[in-house]
Amino acid sequence: MSGKYELLVDLLLEGLAAEEAGLLVTTNQDAHAVYEDFHNQTGAKTGNLRFVDCVSDQPGNPGPFDPDQVEYVSSPADLTGIGIGVSEQLRRFAEAEYRRMRIGFYSLSTLLMYAELETVFRFLHVLTGRIESIEGLGMFAIDPTTHDRSTINTLKQLYDGVIELRAENDTREIRLVGIDDTAGEWVSQV
């Protein structure tokens, strides 16, 4: 309810508008549903957007997708498959000579339902290292209300900063934490 998914979509759309490549790893919704969210906001086909879909089976009919636009993984528990799917999509972006890439991951909470924290941490350490090596922007969503503080603090070590969101009195608020070693004030999300 705090708008994490919507913010992630907005940040990816901003990159697509700047002709950057966008990759979304989805562990909660299938790629078709997510694509519809993007298409409804832009009204255009987004060829520079790709997916790693951990929810649906590979369809016989690719629907709105080009053949290489989606990598299918058997489940959110298949961290190896997710890593391979991400690497394959990043390789395709490199071949298409995209200079900037944004990688979104929705949601880490789902991974933590299937795997132990230590396993997820190791997986994310490798993935964030890969994103850093291509000078990409990685964005990872998690629901902090479903995890203890220790889990959240462990995962925060992997990131340069955190965007926190909350819903208060029917309004959404946002703040930056860890950017320039300061915690910003809560402000209304526009």
C-alpha positions as CSV (number, residue, x, y, z in Angstrom):
1,M,0.0,0.0,0.0
2,S,3.0,2.4,0.3
3,G,3.6,2.5,-3.4
4,K,6.9,0.5,-3.8
5,Y,5.8,-1.2,-7.0
6,E,4.5,2.1,-8.5
7,L,7.8,3.9,-7.6
8,L,9.8,1.0,-9.2
9,V,7.7,1.2,-12.4
10,D,8.1,5.0,-12.5
11,L,11.9,4.8,-12.1
12,L,12.2,2.2,-14.8
13,L,9.9,4.3,-17.1
14,E,12.1,7.4,-16.5
15,G,15.1,5.4,-17.7
16,L,13.2,4.1,-20.7
17,A,12.2,7.6,-21.7
18,A,15.9,8.5,-21.6
19,E,16.6,5.6,-24.0
20,E,18.2,3.5,-21.2
21,A,17.6,-0.2,-21.1
22,G,15.2,-1.5,-18.4
23,L,15.1,-5.0,-16.8
24,L,12.5,-6.1,-14.3
25,V,12.8,-9.3,-12.3
26,T,9.3,-10.1,-11.2
27,T,8.6,-12.6,-8.4
28,N,5.1,-11.5,-7.6
29,Q,3.3,-10.9,-11.0
30,D,3.8,-12.4,-14.4
31,A,5.5,-10.5,-17.1
32,H,2.3,-9.9,-19.1
33,A,0.6,-8.1,-16.1
34,V,3.7,-6.0,-15.5
35,Y,4.0,-5.2,-19.2
36,E,0.4,-4.0,-19.2
37,D,1.2,-1.6,-16.3
38,F,4.1,-0.1,-18.3
39,H,2.0,0.0,-21.5
40,N,-0.9,1.7,-19.8
41,Q,1.4,4.4,-18.5
42,T,3.3,5.0,-21.8
43,G,0.8,3.9,-24.4
44,A,3.6,2.6,-26.5
45,K,5.5,-0.6,-27.0
46,T,8.7,-0.6,-25.0
47,G,11.4,-2.5,-26.9
48,N,14.1,-1.5,-24.4
49,L,12.3,-3.2,-21.5
50,R,13.0,-6.8,-20.7
51,F,11.8,-9.2,-18.0
52,V,12.9,-12.2,-15.9
53,D,9.5,-13.8,-15.0
54,C,9.6,-16.1,-12.0
55,V,5.9,-16.5,-11.8
56,S,4.4,-17.9,-15.0
57,D,5.1,-20.8,-17.2
58,Q,6.6,-20.1,-20.6
59,P,3.6,-19.5,-22.8
60,G,3.2,-21.0,-26.2
61,N,1.9,-17.6,-27.4
62,P,4.5,-14.9,-26.5
63,G,1.7,-12.3,-26.5
64,P,3.1,-8.7,-26.7
65,F,6.7,-9.8,-26.4
66,D,9.5,-10.1,-28.8
67,P,11.1,-13.6,-28.6
68,D,14.0,-12.5,-26.4
69,Q,12.1,-10.0,-24.2
70,V,11.3,-12.4,-21.4
71,E,13.4,-15.1,-19.7
72,Y,11.2,-17.5,-17.7
73,V,12.4,-19.0,-14.5
74,S,10.6,-22.0,-12.8
75,S,9.9,-20.2,-9.5
76,P,11.2,-17.5,-7.2
77,A,13.1,-20.3,-5.3
78,D,15.3,-20.8,-8.4
79,L,18.1,-18.3,-7.6
80,T,20.4,-19.9,-10.1
81,G,17.8,-19.6,-12.8
82,I,17.1,-15.9,-11.9
83,G,20.9,-15.2,-12.1
84,I,21.1,-16.8,-15.5
85,G,18.0,-15.0,-16.8
86,V,19.4,-11.6,-15.6
87,S,22.8,-12.3,-17.2
88,E,21.2,-13.3,-20.5
89,Q,19.1,-10.1,-20.6
90,L,22.1,-8.0,-19.7
91,R,24.1,-9.7,-22.5
92,R,21.3,-8.9,-25.0
93,F,21.3,-5.2,-23.8
94,A,25.1,-5.1,-24.3
95,E,24.8,-6.5,-27.8
96,A,22.3,-3.9,-28.6
97,E,24.8,-1.3,-27.3
98,Y,22.8,0.2,-24.5
99,R,25.1,2.3,-22.5
100,R,22.9,2.7,-19.4
101,M,20.7,0.1,-17.7
102,R,18.2,0.1,-14.9
103,I,17.5,-3.2,-13.2
104,G,14.4,-3.5,-10.9
105,F,13.6,-6.4,-8.6
106,Y,10.1,-6.9,-7.3
107,S,10.2,-8.3,-4.6
108,L,13.0,-9.5,-2.3
109,S,10.3,-10.5,0.2
110,T,9.2,-13.3,-2.1
111,L,12.8,-14.6,-2.3
112,L,13.0,-14.7,1.5
113,M,9.8,-16.9,1.6
114,Y,11.7,-19.5,-0.4
115,A,15.3,-19.3,0.8
116,E,17.3,-18.5,4.0
117,L,18.6,-15.0,4.5
118,E,22.2,-16.1,4.1
119,T,21.5,-17.7,0.7
120,V,19.5,-14.6,-0.5
121,F,22.3,-12.3,0.7
122,R,25.0,-14.3,-1.2
123,F,22.8,-14.2,-4.3
124,L,22.2,-10.5,-4.0
125,H,25.9,-9.8,-3.4
126,V,26.7,-11.4,-6.7
127,L,23.8,-9.7,-8.5
128,T,24.6,-6.2,-7.1
129,G,28.3,-6.7,-8.1
130,R,27.2,-7.5,-11.6
131,I,25.0,-4.4,-11.7
132,E,27.9,-2.3,-10.4
133,S,30.3,-3.8,-13.0
134,I,28.1,-2.5,-15.8
135,E,27.6,0.8,-14.0
136,G,23.8,0.1,-13.9
137,L,21.2,1.3,-11.5
138,G,19.8,-1.4,-9.3
139,M,16.5,-1.0,-7.5
140,F,15.2,-3.7,-5.1
141,A,11.8,-3.6,-3.4
142,I,11.2,-5.3,-0.1
143,D,8.3,-5.1,2.4
144,P,9.9,-4.3,5.7
145,T,6.8,-5.1,7.7
146,T,7.2,-8.8,6.9
147,H,10.8,-9.1,8.0
148,D,12.6,-8.5,11.3
149,R,14.9,-5.5,11.7
150,S,18.0,-7.8,11.6
151,T,17.0,-9.1,8.1
152,I,16.4,-5.6,6.8
153,N,19.7,-4.3,8.2
154,T,21.6,-7.3,6.8
155,L,20.3,-6.6,3.3
156,K,20.8,-2.8,3.5
157,Q,24.6,-3.5,3.6
158,L,24.4,-4.4,-0.1
159,Y,23.0,-1.0,-1.3
160,D,24.3,2.5,-1.5
161,G,21.1,4.0,-0.2
162,V,17.5,3.3,0.6
163,I,14.2,4.9,-0.4
164,E,11.7,4.4,2.4
165,L,8.0,4.7,1.7
166,R,5.1,4.7,4.1
167,A,1.4,5.3,4.1
168,E,0.3,7.8,6.8
169,N,-3.3,9.2,7.2
170,D,-4.3,8.3,3.6
171,T,-1.1,9.9,2.1
172,R,2.1,8.4,0.9
173,E,5.4,9.6,2.2
174,I,8.9,9.1,1.1
175,R,12.5,9.7,2.4
176,L,16.0,8.9,1.4
177,V,18.3,7.1,3.9
178,G,22.0,6.5,3.5
179,I,22.6,9.0,0.7
180,D,25.5,11.3,1.9
181,D,25.2,9.6,5.3
182,T,22.0,11.5,6.1
183,A,18.5,10.5,6.7
184,G,16.1,12.8,5.0
185,E,12.8,14.0,6.3
186,W,9.6,12.3,5.4
187,V,7.8,14.3,2.6
188,S,4.6,13.7,0.7
189,Q,5.1,11.5,-2.4
190,V,3.8,13.3,-5.5
